[in-house]
Amino acid sequence: MTAIDRPALPERTAASRLIVVIRGERADQYAPVLETLAGAGIRSVELTLSTPGTLEELPALRERFEDRLDIGVGTVTDPADLRTAAERGAHYIVTPITRADLLATATTTGVAIVPGGLTPSELHAGWAAGAAAVKVFPASVVGPGYVKDLRGPFPGIRVIPSGGVDLEAAEAWLRAGAEAVSVGGPLLGDALRGGSLEQLAERARAFVGVAAREAGA
């Protein structure tokens, strides 16, 4: 069997095993939240295209946080958006779906992609097409034992759960062998709606601590 050319997740993302998904009303809300997260030890964030202005803000944010954060772009469902995100400096791409044209476009740009799916067929299709990892979404439907279930028929598959992953679930998924965990609301809380950035930092440090423990750090 020919080895698959599989672009890897960025080193900081892979080492931290934690991706924070940021979905807001406007992209100009990102910067103070990213500053707080970076200061609390977060090393990878996924900015979502469901937040208006994300692609426009991406180059400036990448330049500002280059030394502190990997910045991925998520909720990508169109190949043109994927190409734009890659051109504007996205460190990796995340999609909620597994679709051949998205995977093919990621291959041509050379950017790492994490396609989403739930069934074994969807997840294997993404993995077989050269994904850096596959996103189990919504993760709350299956639970951490799904990692072992998938690795029975698909040895070596790299799994990132997303959707409803709170602190307890993050620990359980990482212990079960997930490549990383993707967390949103349970970590962000109301930070994008004017909530306390100090409390955001506390929540972020708790998740960083769990990821570090499960990585053996």
RODO-2510 file (C-alpha; in nm, 4 decimals, decimal comma):
residues 217
     n   res          X          Y          Z
     1     m     0,0000     0,0000     0,0000
     2     t     0,1287     0,3444    -0,0943
     3     a     0,1928     0,5721     0,2016
     4     i    -0,0440     0,8667     0,2238
     5     d     0,1045     1,2149     0,2107
     6     r    -0,0609     1,3432     0,5264
     7     p     0,0172     1,7029     0,6349
     8     a     0,0492     1,7015     1,0128
     9     l    -0,1166     1,9305     1,2604
    10     p     0,1096     2,2208     1,3618
    11     e     0,3562     2,1304     1,6348
    12     r     0,2045     2,3567     1,9009
    13     t    -0,1426     2,2176     1,8359
    14     a    -0,0258     1,8571     1,8470
    15     a     0,1799     1,9121     2,1611
    16     s    -0,0921     2,0965     2,3522
    17     r    -0,3678     1,8492     2,2547
    18     l    -0,6229     2,1279     2,2974
    19     i    -0,8029     2,3417     2,0378
    20     v    -1,0318     2,6251     2,1460
    21     v    -1,3164     2,6908     1,9025
    22     i    -1,4179     3,0577     1,8924
    23     r    -1,7548     3,1448     1,7458
    24     g    -1,8790     3,5008     1,7895
    25     e    -2,1000     3,7670     1,6391
    26     r    -1,8125     3,9621     1,4805
    27     a    -1,4479     3,8970     1,4069
    28     d    -1,3438     4,2198     1,5789
    29     q    -1,4291     4,0461     1,9068
    30     y    -1,1444     3,7974     1,8643
    31     a    -0,8347     3,9909     1,9718
    32     p    -0,8933     4,0416     2,3481
    33     v    -1,0136     3,6839     2,3835
    34     l    -0,7061     3,5520     2,2010
    35     e    -0,4801     3,7647     2,4204
    36     t    -0,6384     3,6159     2,7311
    37     l    -0,6222     3,2592     2,6002
    38     a    -0,2576     3,2909     2,4955
    39     g    -0,1693     3,4313     2,8360
    40     a    -0,3407     3,1359     3,0041
    41     g    -0,1386     2,8795     2,8095
    42     i    -0,3660     2,8027     2,5146
    43     r    -0,1584     2,7323     2,2050
    44     s    -0,4195     2,6632     1,9352
    45     v    -0,7483     2,8281     1,8400
    46     e    -1,0011     2,7630     1,5665
    47     l    -1,1684     3,0752     1,4303
    48     t    -1,4996     2,9897     1,2653
    49     l    -1,6328     3,1105     0,9331
    50     s    -1,9778     3,1364     1,0915
    51     t    -1,8318     3,4495     1,2563
    52     p    -1,8598     3,7305     0,9980
    53     g    -1,5275     3,8846     0,8982
    54     t    -1,3046     3,5943     1,0005
    55     l    -1,1159     3,5663     0,6716
    56     e    -1,0675     3,9414     0,6574
    57     e    -0,9212     3,9529     1,0091
    58     l    -0,7062     3,6424     0,9698
    59     p    -0,3828     3,7966     0,8318
    60     a    -0,3623     4,0585     1,1062
    61     l    -0,4425     3,8083     1,3790
    62     r    -0,1879     3,5611     1,2484
    63     e     0,0806     3,8324     1,2454
    64     r    -0,0102     3,9521     1,5954
    65     f    -0,0144     3,6065     1,7543
    66     e     0,2431     3,4290     1,5376
    67     d     0,4782     3,3567     1,8273
    68     r     0,2058     3,2426     2,0666
    69     l    -0,0806     3,0709     1,8863
    70     d    -0,1575     2,8358     1,6013
    71     i    -0,4635     2,9816     1,4315
    72     g    -0,6853     2,7412     1,2425
    73     v    -0,9987     2,8229     1,0460
    74     g    -1,3096     2,6160     1,1049
    75     t    -1,6652     2,5657     0,9824
    76     v    -1,5218     2,5532     0,6297
    77     t    -1,7729     2,4095     0,3839
    78     d    -1,6636     2,5637     0,0538
    79     p    -1,3388     2,4949    -0,1371
    80     a    -1,3019     2,8635    -0,2277
    81     d    -1,3103     2,9598     0,1396
    82     l    -1,0565     2,6883     0,2157
    83     r    -0,8179     2,8250    -0,0467
    84     t    -0,8607     3,1790     0,0847
    85     a    -0,7995     3,0677     0,4434
    86     a    -0,4822     2,8849     0,3378
    87     e    -0,3603     3,1845     0,1365
    88     r    -0,4199     3,4166     0,4322
    89     g    -0,2167     3,2066     0,6709
    90     a    -0,4425     2,9521     0,8410
    91     h    -0,2258     2,6977     1,0208
    92     y    -0,4888     2,4278     0,9671
    93     i    -0,8460     2,3833     0,8428
    94     v    -1,1414     2,2253     1,0231
    95     t    -1,4680     2,1266     0,8583
    96     p    -1,7914     1,9920     1,0119
    97     i    -1,8276     1,7495     0,7207
    98     t    -1,6333     1,4983     0,5135
    99     r    -1,6474     1,6040     0,1484
   100     a    -1,4151     1,5028    -0,1329
   101     d    -1,3746     1,8490    -0,2855
   102     l    -1,2667     1,9996     0,0459
   103     l    -1,0130     1,7239     0,1041
   104     a    -0,8805     1,7596    -0,2502
   105     t    -0,8450     2,1370    -0,2136
   106     a    -0,6567     2,0936     0,1138
   107     t    -0,4196     1,8555    -0,0632
   108     t    -0,3460     2,1087    -0,3378
   109     t    -0,2779     2,3874    -0,0874
   110     g    -0,0731     2,1659     0,1444
   111     v    -0,2599     2,2780     0,4555
   112     a    -0,3511     2,0250     0,7242
   113     i    -0,7230     1,9486     0,7352
   114     v    -0,9439     1,7957     1,0055
   115     p    -1,2722     1,6882     0,8448
   116     g    -1,5763     1,6172     1,0578
   117     g    -1,7983     1,3131     1,0708
   118     l    -1,9731     1,0767     1,3061
   119     t    -2,0094     0,7394     1,1384
   120     p    -1,7192     0,5008     1,0788
   121     s    -1,7676     0,5436     0,7021
   122     e    -1,7403     0,9229     0,7211
   123     l    -1,4425     0,9213     0,9532
   124     h    -1,2531     0,6578     0,7580
   125     a    -1,3159     0,8443     0,4314
   126     g    -1,1518     1,1553     0,5713
   127     w    -0,8626     0,9650     0,7216
   128     a    -0,8023     0,7632     0,4031
   129     a    -0,7969     1,0868     0,2007
   130     g    -0,5020     1,2206     0,3999
   131     a    -0,6562     1,4178     0,6863
   132     a    -0,4238     1,5192     0,9691
   133     a    -0,6928     1,3895     1,2059
   134     v    -1,0686     1,3398     1,1950
   135     k    -1,3202     1,5368     1,3996
   136     v    -1,5851     1,3289     1,5749
   137     f    -1,8885     1,5585     1,5735
   138     p    -2,1025     1,5775     1,7756
   139     a    -1,8818     1,3946     2,0238
   140     s    -2,1475     1,3923     2,2961
   141     v    -2,3478     1,1394     2,0936
   142     v    -2,0846     0,8647     2,1179
   143     g    -1,8483     0,9242     2,4127
   144     p    -1,4772     0,8515     2,4675
   145     g    -1,5077     0,4762     2,4124
   146     y    -1,5560     0,5529     2,0438
   147     v    -1,1788     0,6005     2,0056
   148     k    -1,1199     0,2314     2,0797
   149     d    -1,4155     0,1305     1,8639
   150     l    -1,2723     0,3163     1,5651
   151     r    -0,9198     0,1885     1,6113
   152     g    -1,0383    -0,1714     1,5889
   153     p    -1,0997    -0,1544     1,2137
   154     f    -0,8890     0,1595     1,1548
   155     p    -0,5589     0,1255     1,3452
   156     g    -0,3752     0,4521     1,3873
   157     i    -0,6677     0,6815     1,3105
   158     r    -0,6278     1,0163     1,4892
   159     v    -0,9449     1,1389     1,6543
   160     i    -1,0401     1,4867     1,7785
   161     p    -1,3792     1,5054     1,9523
   162     s    -1,5839     1,8233     1,9176
   163     g    -1,9249     1,9290     2,0412
   164     g    -2,0224     1,9314     2,4068
   165     v    -1,6701     1,8620     2,5351
   166     d    -1,6528     2,0023     2,8878
   167     l    -1,3624     1,9689     3,1312
   168     e    -1,4594     1,6204     3,2501
   169     a    -1,5200     1,4959     2,8970
   170     a    -1,1907     1,6443     2,7765
   171     e    -1,0032     1,4438     3,0367
   172     a    -1,1906     1,1261     2,9448
   173     w    -1,1366     1,1635     2,5699
   174     l    -0,7657     1,2339     2,6087
   175     r    -0,7276     0,9387     2,8418
   176     a    -0,9020     0,7230     2,5822
   177     g    -0,6387     0,8194     2,3267
   178     a    -0,7807     1,1176     2,1399
   179     e    -0,5204     1,3152     1,9475
   180     a    -0,6591     1,6376     2,0956
   181     v    -0,9889     1,7798     2,2148
   182     s    -1,1834     2,0623     2,0546
   183     v    -1,3667     2,2773     2,3090
   184     g    -1,5904     2,5787     2,2735
   185     g    -1,8679     2,6954     2,5030
   186     p    -1,7564     2,5127     2,8208
   187     l    -1,4263     2,7044     2,8042
   188     l    -1,5303     3,0327     2,6432
   189     g    -1,8445     3,0841     2,8484
   190     d    -1,9690     3,4416     2,8015
   191     a    -1,6312     3,5934     2,7157
   192     l    -1,7423     3,6972     2,3675
   193     r    -2,0505     3,8652     2,5121
   194     g    -1,8656     4,0916     2,7533
   195     g    -1,8038     3,8346     3,0262
   196     s    -1,5057     3,8367     3,2591
   197     l    -1,1715     3,7765     3,0891
   198     e    -1,0231     3,6814     3,4253
   199     q    -1,2757     3,3997     3,4558
   200     l    -1,2003     3,3016     3,0966
   201     a    -0,8328     3,2729     3,1896
   202     e    -0,9209     3,0525     3,4878
   203     r    -1,1257     2,8171     3,2714
   204     a    -0,8526     2,8069     3,0081
   205     r    -0,5872     2,7196     3,2668
   206     a    -0,8060     2,4344     3,3919
   207     f    -0,8312     2,2843     3,0428
   208     v    -0,4586     2,3347     2,9809
   209     g    -0,3884     2,1531     3,3068
   210     v    -0,6025     1,8556     3,2095
   211     a    -0,4391     1,8308     2,8656
   212     a    -0,0919     1,8511     3,0177
   213     r    -0,1659     1,5788     3,2742
   214     e    -0,3061     1,3439     3,0142
   215     a    -0,0020     1,4087     2,7927
   216     g     0,2224     1,3102     3,0808
   217     a     0,3683     1,6580     3,1125
***
